[in-house]
Amino acid sequence: MAAAPTPGTAGIGDAEELHDDTERLIRAEIREIPDGAYRFTDQIDGLGENPEPIVFEVA
């Protein structure tokens, strides 16, 4: 049985493998979205004493 890695010793290879797996899963999900035009608008609270909302629009 292999020993568990010592905390804090995860290497770059582990991070790259995680990135690659995540990318593969996300691309598979995106392929399932039907072709078309999509729009989304959202906002977050602004900053400072008199914050104005910050609007994000994605198309």
Predicted model as a PDB file, atoms N, CA, C, CB and O in Angstrom, pLDDT in the B-factor column:
MODEL        1                                                                  
ATOM      1  N   MET A   1       0.853  -1.172   0.000  1.00 59.00           N  
ATOM      2  CA  MET A   1       0.000   0.000   0.000  1.00 59.00           C  
ATOM      3  C   MET A   1       0.902   1.240   0.000  1.00 59.00           C  
ATOM      4  CB  MET A   1      -0.972  -0.005   1.233  1.00 59.00           C  
ATOM      5  O   MET A   1       1.871   1.315   0.756  1.00 59.00           O  
ATOM      6  N   ALA A   2       0.572   2.201  -0.851  1.00 59.00           N  
ATOM      7  CA  ALA A   2       1.365   3.426  -0.937  1.00 59.00           C  
ATOM      8  C   ALA A   2       1.042   4.337   0.243  1.00 59.00           C  
ATOM      9  CB  ALA A   2       1.103   4.158  -2.275  1.00 59.00           C  
ATOM     10  O   ALA A   2      -0.100   4.433   0.692  1.00 59.00           O  
ATOM     11  N   ALA A   3       2.068   4.990   0.718  1.00 62.00           N  
ATOM     12  CA  ALA A   3       1.892   5.926   1.829  1.00 62.00           C  
ATOM     13  C   ALA A   3       1.191   7.187   1.334  1.00 62.00           C  
ATOM     14  CB  ALA A   3       3.257   6.282   2.474  1.00 62.00           C  
ATOM     15  O   ALA A   3       1.380   7.620   0.198  1.00 62.00           O  
ATOM     16  N   ALA A   4       0.393   7.752   2.197  1.00 62.00           N  
ATOM     17  CA  ALA A   4      -0.267   9.016   1.860  1.00 62.00           C  
ATOM     18  C   ALA A   4       0.789  10.112   1.780  1.00 62.00           C  
ATOM     19  CB  ALA A   4      -1.369   9.380   2.911  1.00 62.00           C  
ATOM     20  O   ALA A   4       1.749  10.105   2.550  1.00 62.00           O  
ATOM     21  N   PRO A   5       0.616  11.069   0.840  1.00 59.00           N  
ATOM     22  CA  PRO A   5       1.597  12.150   0.732  1.00 59.00           C  
ATOM     23  C   PRO A   5       1.622  12.997   2.001  1.00 59.00           C  
ATOM     24  CB  PRO A   5       1.288  13.034  -0.482  1.00 59.00           C  
ATOM     25  O   PRO A   5       0.598  13.170   2.661  1.00 59.00           O  
ATOM     26  N   THR A   6       2.763  13.505   2.326  1.00 64.00           N  
ATOM     27  CA  THR A   6       2.916  14.388   3.466  1.00 64.00           C  
ATOM     28  C   THR A   6       2.207  15.708   3.148  1.00 64.00           C  
ATOM     29  CB  THR A   6       4.428  14.619   3.803  1.00 64.00           C  
ATOM     30  O   THR A   6       2.383  16.239   2.052  1.00 64.00           O  
ATOM     31  N   PRO A   7       1.412  16.251   4.073  1.00 63.00           N  
ATOM     32  CA  PRO A   7       0.733  17.524   3.792  1.00 63.00           C  
ATOM     33  C   PRO A   7       1.723  18.592   3.322  1.00 63.00           C  
ATOM     34  CB  PRO A   7      -0.014  18.017   5.043  1.00 63.00           C  
ATOM     35  O   PRO A   7       2.817  18.740   3.866  1.00 63.00           O  
ATOM     36  N   GLY A   8       1.303  19.322   2.303  1.00 62.00           N  
ATOM     37  CA  GLY A   8       2.136  20.408   1.784  1.00 62.00           C  
ATOM     38  C   GLY A   8       3.157  19.960   0.766  1.00 62.00           C  
ATOM     39  O   GLY A   8       4.003  20.751   0.348  1.00 62.00           O  
ATOM     40  N   THR A   9       3.092  18.676   0.350  1.00 60.00           N  
ATOM     41  CA  THR A   9       4.095  18.206  -0.610  1.00 60.00           C  
ATOM     42  C   THR A   9       3.520  17.937  -1.987  1.00 60.00           C  
ATOM     43  CB  THR A   9       4.749  16.958  -0.096  1.00 60.00           C  
ATOM     44  O   THR A   9       4.196  17.350  -2.833  1.00 60.00           O  
ATOM     45  N   ALA A  10       2.293  18.351  -2.228  1.00 60.00           N  
ATOM     46  CA  ALA A  10       1.718  18.168  -3.563  1.00 60.00           C  
ATOM     47  C   ALA A  10       2.563  18.924  -4.563  1.00 60.00           C  
ATOM     48  CB  ALA A  10       0.239  18.649  -3.617  1.00 60.00           C  
ATOM     49  O   ALA A  10       2.961  20.065  -4.330  1.00 60.00           O  
ATOM     50  N   GLY A  11       2.828  18.279  -5.668  1.00 64.00           N  
ATOM     51  CA  GLY A  11       3.720  18.891  -6.653  1.00 64.00           C  
ATOM     52  C   GLY A  11       2.980  19.538  -7.801  1.00 64.00           C  
ATOM     53  O   GLY A  11       1.753  19.494  -7.882  1.00 64.00           O  
ATOM     54  N   ILE A  12       3.759  20.143  -8.691  1.00 66.00           N  
ATOM     55  CA  ILE A  12       3.205  20.793  -9.877  1.00 66.00           C  
ATOM     56  C   ILE A  12       2.458  19.780 -10.726  1.00 66.00           C  
ATOM     57  CB  ILE A  12       4.316  21.467 -10.702  1.00 66.00           C  
ATOM     58  O   ILE A  12       1.421  20.096 -11.310  1.00 66.00           O  
ATOM     59  N   GLY A  13       2.984  18.555 -10.797  1.00 74.00           N  
ATOM     60  CA  GLY A  13       2.301  17.520 -11.579  1.00 74.00           C  
ATOM     61  C   GLY A  13       0.892  17.281 -11.086  1.00 74.00           C  
ATOM     62  O   GLY A  13      -0.017  17.066 -11.888  1.00 74.00           O  
ATOM     63  N   ASP A  14       0.692  17.316  -9.764  1.00 83.00           N  
ATOM     64  CA  ASP A  14      -0.648  17.143  -9.201  1.00 83.00           C  
ATOM     65  C   ASP A  14      -1.569  18.270  -9.642  1.00 83.00           C  
ATOM     66  CB  ASP A  14      -0.586  17.082  -7.668  1.00 83.00           C  
ATOM     67  O   ASP A  14      -2.723  18.028  -9.995  1.00 83.00           O  
ATOM     68  N   ALA A  15      -1.075  19.485  -9.625  1.00 85.00           N  
ATOM     69  CA  ALA A  15      -1.877  20.646 -10.030  1.00 85.00           C  
ATOM     70  C   ALA A  15      -2.196  20.568 -11.520  1.00 85.00           C  
ATOM     71  CB  ALA A  15      -1.135  21.969  -9.707  1.00 85.00           C  
ATOM     72  O   ALA A  15      -3.312  20.884 -11.933  1.00 85.00           O  
ATOM     73  N   GLU A  16      -1.231  20.153 -12.321  1.00 87.00           N  
ATOM     74  CA  GLU A  16      -1.468  20.042 -13.763  1.00 87.00           C  
ATOM     75  C   GLU A  16      -2.503  18.960 -14.061  1.00 87.00           C  
ATOM     76  CB  GLU A  16      -0.153  19.734 -14.503  1.00 87.00           C  
ATOM     77  O   GLU A  16      -3.344  19.123 -14.945  1.00 87.00           O  
ATOM     78  N   GLU A  17      -2.438  17.867 -13.326  1.00 89.00           N  
ATOM     79  CA  GLU A  17      -3.415  16.793 -13.522  1.00 89.00           C  
ATOM     80  C   GLU A  17      -4.811  17.280 -13.145  1.00 89.00           C  
ATOM     81  CB  GLU A  17      -3.036  15.546 -12.685  1.00 89.00           C  
ATOM     82  O   GLU A  17      -5.775  17.001 -13.857  1.00 89.00           O  
ATOM     83  N   LEU A  18      -4.926  17.997 -12.046  1.00 91.00           N  
ATOM     84  CA  LEU A  18      -6.207  18.558 -11.624  1.00 91.00           C  
ATOM     85  C   LEU A  18      -6.731  19.524 -12.680  1.00 91.00           C  
ATOM     86  CB  LEU A  18      -6.069  19.272 -10.264  1.00 91.00           C  
ATOM     87  O   LEU A  18      -7.915  19.491 -13.018  1.00 91.00           O  
ATOM     88  N   HIS A  19      -5.856  20.388 -13.206  1.00 92.00           N  
ATOM     89  CA  HIS A  19      -6.245  21.342 -14.251  1.00 92.00           C  
ATOM     90  C   HIS A  19      -6.735  20.611 -15.486  1.00 92.00           C  
ATOM     91  CB  HIS A  19      -5.069  22.261 -14.615  1.00 92.00           C  
ATOM     92  O   HIS A  19      -7.776  20.960 -16.042  1.00 92.00           O  
ATOM     93  N   ASP A  20      -5.990  19.593 -15.925  1.00 93.00           N  
ATOM     94  CA  ASP A  20      -6.364  18.843 -17.125  1.00 93.00           C  
ATOM     95  C   ASP A  20      -7.709  18.142 -16.951  1.00 93.00           C  
ATOM     96  CB  ASP A  20      -5.283  17.817 -17.465  1.00 93.00           C  
ATOM     97  O   ASP A  20      -8.541  18.160 -17.858  1.00 93.00           O  
ATOM     98  N   ASP A  21      -7.922  17.526 -15.793  1.00 94.00           N  
ATOM     99  CA  ASP A  21      -9.201  16.857 -15.535  1.00 94.00           C  
ATOM    100  C   ASP A  21     -10.355  17.850 -15.530  1.00 94.00           C  
ATOM    101  CB  ASP A  21      -9.152  16.109 -14.200  1.00 94.00           C  
ATOM    102  O   ASP A  21     -11.418  17.585 -16.093  1.00 94.00           O  
ATOM    103  N   THR A  22     -10.139  18.992 -14.892  1.00 95.00           N  
ATOM    104  CA  THR A  22     -11.177  20.027 -14.836  1.00 95.00           C  
ATOM    105  C   THR A  22     -11.496  20.545 -16.228  1.00 95.00           C  
ATOM    106  CB  THR A  22     -10.737  21.186 -13.929  1.00 95.00           C  
ATOM    107  O   THR A  22     -12.665  20.706 -16.579  1.00 95.00           O  
ATOM    108  N   GLU A  23     -10.466  20.809 -17.023  1.00 96.00           N  
ATOM    109  CA  GLU A  23     -10.681  21.294 -18.386  1.00 96.00           C  
ATOM    110  C   GLU A  23     -11.479  20.280 -19.201  1.00 96.00           C  
ATOM    111  CB  GLU A  23      -9.336  21.586 -19.073  1.00 96.00           C  
ATOM    112  O   GLU A  23     -12.395  20.659 -19.931  1.00 96.00           O  
ATOM    113  N   ARG A  24     -11.146  19.014 -19.084  1.00 96.00           N  
ATOM    114  CA  ARG A  24     -11.850  17.965 -19.825  1.00 96.00           C  
ATOM    115  C   ARG A  24     -13.331  17.941 -19.433  1.00 96.00           C  
ATOM    116  CB  ARG A  24     -11.198  16.582 -19.563  1.00 96.00           C  
ATOM    117  O   ARG A  24     -14.196  17.848 -20.305  1.00 96.00           O  
ATOM    118  N   LEU A  25     -13.628  18.022 -18.144  1.00 97.00           N  
ATOM    119  CA  LEU A  25     -15.012  18.002 -17.687  1.00 97.00           C  
ATOM    120  C   LEU A  25     -15.788  19.231 -18.149  1.00 97.00           C  
ATOM    121  CB  LEU A  25     -15.056  17.907 -16.176  1.00 97.00           C  
ATOM    122  O   LEU A  25     -16.933  19.111 -18.584  1.00 97.00           O  
ATOM    123  N   ILE A  26     -15.180  20.406 -18.061  1.00 96.00           N  
ATOM    124  CA  ILE A  26     -15.857  21.642 -18.476  1.00 96.00           C  
ATOM    125  C   ILE A  26     -16.133  21.636 -19.975  1.00 96.00           C  
ATOM    126  CB  ILE A  26     -15.011  22.874 -18.102  1.00 96.00           C  
ATOM    127  O   ILE A  26     -17.220  22.014 -20.413  1.00 96.00           O  
ATOM    128  N   ARG A  27     -15.143  21.204 -20.763  1.00 97.00           N  
ATOM    129  CA  ARG A  27     -15.351  21.146 -22.219  1.00 97.00           C  
ATOM    130  C   ARG A  27     -16.473  20.183 -22.579  1.00 97.00           C  
ATOM    131  CB  ARG A  27     -14.058  20.726 -22.931  1.00 97.00           C  
ATOM    132  O   ARG A  27     -17.238  20.454 -23.504  1.00 97.00           O  
ATOM    133  N   ALA A  28     -16.587  19.073 -21.874  1.00 97.00           N  
ATOM    134  CA  ALA A  28     -17.679  18.129 -22.123  1.00 97.00           C  
ATOM    135  C   ALA A  28     -19.027  18.775 -21.821  1.00 97.00           C  
ATOM    136  CB  ALA A  28     -17.498  16.856 -21.276  1.00 97.00           C  
ATOM    137  O   ALA A  28     -19.986  18.581 -22.569  1.00 97.00           O  
ATOM    138  N   GLU A  29     -19.111  19.542 -20.733  1.00 96.00           N  
ATOM    139  CA  GLU A  29     -20.358  20.240 -20.394  1.00 96.00           C  
ATOM    140  C   GLU A  29     -20.702  21.291 -21.446  1.00 96.00           C  
ATOM    141  CB  GLU A  29     -20.245  20.901 -19.010  1.00 96.00           C  
ATOM    142  O   GLU A  29     -21.861  21.412 -21.844  1.00 96.00           O  
ATOM    143  N   ILE A  30     -19.713  22.044 -21.894  1.00 94.00           N  
ATOM    144  CA  ILE A  30     -19.954  23.093 -22.891  1.00 94.00           C  
ATOM    145  C   ILE A  30     -20.453  22.490 -24.195  1.00 94.00           C  
ATOM    146  CB  ILE A  30     -18.673  23.909 -23.141  1.00 94.00           C  
ATOM    147  O   ILE A  30     -21.305  23.079 -24.860  1.00 94.00           O  
ATOM    148  N   ARG A  31     -19.933  21.316 -24.574  1.00 95.00           N  
ATOM    149  CA  ARG A  31     -20.386  20.662 -25.810  1.00 95.00           C  
ATOM    150  C   ARG A  31     -21.872  20.339 -25.764  1.00 95.00           C  
ATOM    151  CB  ARG A  31     -19.590  19.382 -26.055  1.00 95.00           C  
ATOM    152  O   ARG A  31     -22.511  20.240 -26.812  1.00 95.00           O  
ATOM    153  N   GLU A  32     -22.433  20.175 -24.578  1.00 96.00           N  
ATOM    154  CA  GLU A  32     -23.848  19.832 -24.421  1.00 96.00           C  
ATOM    155  C   GLU A  32     -24.768  21.047 -24.599  1.00 96.00           C  
ATOM    156  CB  GLU A  32     -24.079  19.213 -23.050  1.00 96.00           C  
ATOM    157  O   GLU A  32     -25.977  20.874 -24.754  1.00 96.00           O  
ATOM    158  N   ILE A  33     -24.229  22.257 -24.580  1.00 94.00           N  
ATOM    159  CA  ILE A  33     -25.045  23.466 -24.728  1.00 94.00           C  
ATOM    160  C   ILE A  33     -25.398  23.632 -26.203  1.00 94.00           C  
ATOM    161  CB  ILE A  33     -24.294  24.733 -24.184  1.00 94.00           C  
ATOM    162  O   ILE A  33     -24.504  23.644 -27.049  1.00 94.00           O  
ATOM    163  N   PRO A  34     -26.686  23.760 -26.526  1.00 95.00           N  
ATOM    164  CA  PRO A  34     -27.078  23.940 -27.931  1.00 95.00           C  
ATOM    165  C   PRO A  34     -26.477  25.223 -28.513  1.00 95.00           C  
ATOM    166  CB  PRO A  34     -28.615  23.972 -28.059  1.00 95.00           C  
ATOM    167  O   PRO A  34     -26.287  26.210 -27.803  1.00 95.00           O  
ATOM    168  N   ASP A  35     -26.184  25.192 -29.814  1.00 94.00           N  
ATOM    169  CA  ASP A  35     -25.703  26.390 -30.502  1.00 94.00           C  
ATOM    170  C   ASP A  35     -26.746  27.495 -30.372  1.00 94.00           C  
ATOM    171  CB  ASP A  35     -25.400  26.091 -32.001  1.00 94.00           C  
ATOM    172  O   ASP A  35     -27.943  27.220 -30.292  1.00 94.00           O  
ATOM    173  N   GLY A  36     -26.296  28.722 -30.351  1.00 94.00           N  
ATOM    174  CA  GLY A  36     -27.202  29.850 -30.250  1.00 94.00           C  
ATOM    175  C   GLY A  36     -26.508  31.028 -29.610  1.00 94.00           C  
ATOM    176  O   GLY A  36     -25.326  30.973 -29.271  1.00 94.00           O  
ATOM    177  N   ALA A  37     -27.264  32.092 -29.454  1.00 94.00           N  
ATOM    178  CA  ALA A  37     -26.753  33.301 -28.809  1.00 94.00           C  
ATOM    179  C   ALA A  37     -27.311  33.345 -27.392  1.00 94.00           C  
ATOM    180  CB  ALA A  37     -27.142  34.596 -29.616  1.00 94.00           C  
ATOM    181  O   ALA A  37     -28.511  33.166 -27.181  1.00 94.00           O  
ATOM    182  N   TYR A  38     -26.442  33.582 -26.435  1.00 92.00           N  
ATOM    183  CA  TYR A  38     -26.837  33.628 -25.035  1.00 92.00           C  
ATOM    184  C   TYR A  38     -26.372  34.940 -24.426  1.00 92.00           C  
ATOM    185  CB  TYR A  38     -26.258  32.424 -24.255  1.00 92.00           C  
ATOM    186  O   TYR A  38     -25.293  35.436 -24.750  1.00 92.00           O  
ATOM    187  N   ARG A  39     -27.193  35.503 -23.540  1.00 94.00           N  
ATOM    188  CA  ARG A  39     -26.849  36.750 -22.861  1.00 94.00           C  
ATOM    189  C   ARG A  39     -27.095  36.570 -21.370  1.00 94.00           C  
ATOM    190  CB  ARG A  39     -27.676  37.953 -23.425  1.00 94.00           C  
ATOM    191  O   ARG A  39     -27.985  35.829 -20.953  1.00 94.00           O  
ATOM    192  N   PHE A  40     -26.287  37.266 -20.579  1.00 95.00           N  
ATOM    193  CA  PHE A  40     -26.451  37.224 -19.131  1.00 95.00           C  
ATOM    194  C   PHE A  40     -25.995  38.553 -18.565  1.00 95.00           C  
ATOM    195  CB  PHE A  40     -25.655  36.043 -18.499  1.00 95.00           C  
ATOM    196  O   PHE A  40     -24.964  39.088 -18.974  1.00 95.00           O  
ATOM    197  N   THR A  41     -26.755  39.084 -17.633  1.00 96.00           N  
ATOM    198  CA  THR A  41     -26.387  40.327 -16.954  1.00 96.00           C  
ATOM    199  C   THR A  41     -26.459  40.092 -15.454  1.00 96.00           C  
ATOM    200  CB  THR A  41     -27.320  41.510 -17.382  1.00 96.00           C  
ATOM    201  O   THR A  41     -27.388  39.458 -14.953  1.00 96.00           O  
ATOM    202  N   ASP A  42     -25.474  40.607 -14.752  1.00 96.00           N  
ATOM    203  CA  ASP A  42     -25.453  40.505 -13.296  1.00 96.00           C  
ATOM    204  C   ASP A  42     -24.794  41.767 -12.760  1.00 96.00           C  
ATOM    205  CB  ASP A  42     -24.695  39.213 -12.813  1.00 96.00           C  
ATOM    206  O   ASP A  42     -24.231  42.541 -13.534  1.00 96.00           O  
ATOM    207  N   GLN A  43     -24.853  41.982 -11.479  1.00 94.00           N  
ATOM    208  CA  GLN A  43     -24.182  43.138 -10.893  1.00 94.00           C  
ATOM    209  C   GLN A  43     -23.666  42.802  -9.514  1.00 94.00           C  
ATOM    210  CB  GLN A  43     -25.123  44.338 -10.827  1.00 94.00           C  
ATOM    211  O   GLN A  43     -24.181  41.915  -8.833  1.00 94.00           O  
ATOM    212  N   ILE A  44     -22.640  43.526  -9.117  1.00 92.00           N  
ATOM    213  CA  ILE A  44     -22.104  43.392  -7.771  1.00 92.00           C  
ATOM    214  C   ILE A  44     -22.128  44.768  -7.125  1.00 92.00           C  
ATOM    215  CB  ILE A  44     -20.656  42.793  -7.785  1.00 92.00           C  
ATOM    216  O   ILE A  44     -22.237  45.786  -7.808  1.00 92.00           O  
ATOM    217  N   ASP A  45     -22.027  44.787  -5.820  1.00 91.00           N  
ATOM    218  CA  ASP A  45     -21.979  46.057  -5.106  1.00 91.00           C  
ATOM    219  C   ASP A  45     -20.712  46.801  -5.479  1.00 91.00           C  
ATOM    220  CB  ASP A  45     -22.051  45.838  -3.583  1.00 91.00           C  
ATOM    221  O   ASP A  45     -19.659  46.194  -5.675  1.00 91.00           O  
ATOM    222  N   GLY A  46     -20.818  48.115  -5.577  1.00 85.00           N  
ATOM    223  CA  GLY A  46     -19.656  48.940  -5.861  1.00 85.00           C  
ATOM    224  C   GLY A  46     -18.777  49.096  -4.633  1.00 85.00           C  
ATOM    225  O   GLY A  46     -19.027  48.496  -3.587  1.00 85.00           O  
ATOM    226  N   LEU A  47     -17.750  49.909  -4.778  1.00 84.00           N  
ATOM    227  CA  LEU A  47     -16.785  50.123  -3.709  1.00 84.00           C  
ATOM    228  C   LEU A  47     -16.809  51.576  -3.249  1.00 84.00           C  
ATOM    229  CB  LEU A  47     -15.377  49.732  -4.169  1.00 84.00           C  
ATOM    230  O   LEU A  47     -17.311  52.447  -3.960  1.00 84.00           O  
ATOM    231  N   GLY A  48     -16.275  51.833  -2.081  1.00 85.00           N  
ATOM    232  CA  GLY A  48     -16.146  53.209  -1.603  1.00 85.00           C  
ATOM    233  C   GLY A  48     -17.312  53.661  -0.753  1.00 85.00           C  
ATOM    234  O   GLY A  48     -18.198  52.880  -0.405  1.00 85.00           O  
ATOM    235  N   GLU A  49     -17.291  54.977  -0.420  1.00 88.00           N  
ATOM    236  CA  GLU A  49     -18.325  55.540   0.447  1.00 88.00           C  
ATOM    237  C   GLU A  49     -19.689  55.577  -0.214  1.00 88.00           C  
ATOM    238  CB  GLU A  49     -17.938  56.928   0.871  1.00 88.00           C  
ATOM    239  O   GLU A  49     -20.700  55.324   0.443  1.00 88.00           O  
ATOM    240  N   ASN A  50     -19.738  55.889  -1.506  1.00 86.00           N  
ATOM    241  CA  ASN A  50     -20.998  55.963  -2.243  1.00 86.00           C  
ATOM    242  C   ASN A  50     -20.954  54.947  -3.387  1.00 86.00           C  
ATOM    243  CB  ASN A  50     -21.253  57.413  -2.788  1.00 86.00           C  
ATOM    244  O   ASN A  50     -20.827  55.324  -4.552  1.00 86.00           O  
ATOM    245  N   PRO A  51     -21.058  53.683  -3.057  1.00 88.00           N  
ATOM    246  CA  PRO A  51     -20.891  52.666  -4.090  1.00 88.00           C  
ATOM    247  C   PRO A  51     -22.030  52.654  -5.101  1.00 88.00           C  
ATOM    248  CB  PRO A  51     -20.771  51.310  -3.454  1.00 88.00           C  
ATOM    249  O   PRO A  51     -23.206  52.735  -4.746  1.00 88.00           O  
ATOM    250  N   GLU A  52     -21.657  52.553  -6.334  1.00 91.00           N  
ATOM    251  CA  GLU A  52     -22.627  52.343  -7.405  1.00 91.00           C  
ATOM    252  C   GLU A  52     -22.457  50.921  -7.882  1.00 91.00           C  
ATOM    253  CB  GLU A  52     -22.442  53.368  -8.580  1.00 91.00           C  
ATOM    254  O   GLU A  52     -21.334  50.419  -7.941  1.00 91.00           O  
ATOM    255  N   PRO A  53     -23.553  50.258  -8.225  1.00 91.00           N  
ATOM    256  CA  PRO A  53     -23.434  48.878  -8.679  1.00 91.00           C  
ATOM    257  C   PRO A  53     -22.511  48.776  -9.895  1.00 91.00           C  
ATOM    258  CB  PRO A  53     -24.817  48.309  -9.015  1.00 91.00           C  
ATOM    259  O   PRO A  53     -22.488  49.668 -10.743  1.00 91.00           O  
ATOM    260  N   ILE A  54     -21.761  47.692  -9.968  1.00 92.00           N  
ATOM    261  CA  ILE A  54     -20.917  47.389 -11.120  1.00 92.00           C  
ATOM    262  C   ILE A  54     -21.652  46.323 -11.914  1.00 92.00           C  
ATOM    263  CB  ILE A  54     -19.465  46.910 -10.692  1.00 92.00           C  
ATOM    264  O   ILE A  54     -21.898  45.228 -11.410  1.00 92.00           O  
ATOM    265  N   VAL A  55     -22.002  46.638 -13.149  1.00 93.00           N  
ATOM    266  CA  VAL A  55     -22.813  45.738 -13.987  1.00 93.00           C  
ATOM    267  C   VAL A  55     -21.897  44.949 -14.901  1.00 93.00           C  
ATOM    268  CB  VAL A  55     -23.863  46.533 -14.823  1.00 93.00           C  
ATOM    269  O   VAL A  55     -20.980  45.505 -15.506  1.00 93.00           O  
ATOM    270  N   PHE A  56     -22.147  43.645 -15.001  1.00 93.00           N  
ATOM    271  CA  PHE A  56     -21.444  42.757 -15.900  1.00 93.00           C  
ATOM    272  C   PHE A  56     -22.438  42.245 -16.927  1.00 93.00           C  
ATOM    273  CB  PHE A  56     -20.770  41.587 -15.132  1.00 93.00           C  
ATOM    274  O   PHE A  56     -23.506  41.751 -16.567  1.00 93.00           O  
ATOM    275  N   GLU A  57     -22.094  42.359 -18.202  1.00 94.00           N  
ATOM    276  CA  GLU A  57     -22.926  41.808 -19.271  1.00 94.00           C  
ATOM    277  C   GLU A  57     -22.067  40.901 -20.123  1.00 94.00           C  
ATOM    278  CB  GLU A  57     -23.572  42.933 -20.134  1.00 94.00           C  
ATOM    279  O   GLU A  57     -20.984  41.281 -20.567  1.00 94.00           O  
ATOM    280  N   VAL A  58     -22.561  39.707 -20.343  1.00 92.00           N  
ATOM    281  CA  VAL A  58     -21.837  38.722 -21.145  1.00 92.00           C  
ATOM    282  C   VAL A  58     -22.749  38.282 -22.272  1.00 92.00           C  
ATOM    283  CB  VAL A  58     -21.375  37.498 -20.282  1.00 92.00           C  
ATOM    284  O   VAL A  58     -23.927  37.992 -22.060  1.00 92.00           O  
ATOM    285  N   ALA A  59     -22.199  38.237 -23.462  1.00 87.00           N  
ATOM    286  CA  ALA A  59     -22.993  37.785 -24.616  1.00 87.00           C  
ATOM    287  C   ALA A  59     -22.176  36.804 -25.412  1.00 87.00           C  
ATOM    288  CB  ALA A  59     -23.435  38.978 -25.510  1.00 87.00           C  
ATOM    289  O   ALA A  59     -22.644  36.292 -26.429  1.00 87.00           O  
TER     290      ALA A  59                                                      
ENDMDL                                                                          
END                                                                             
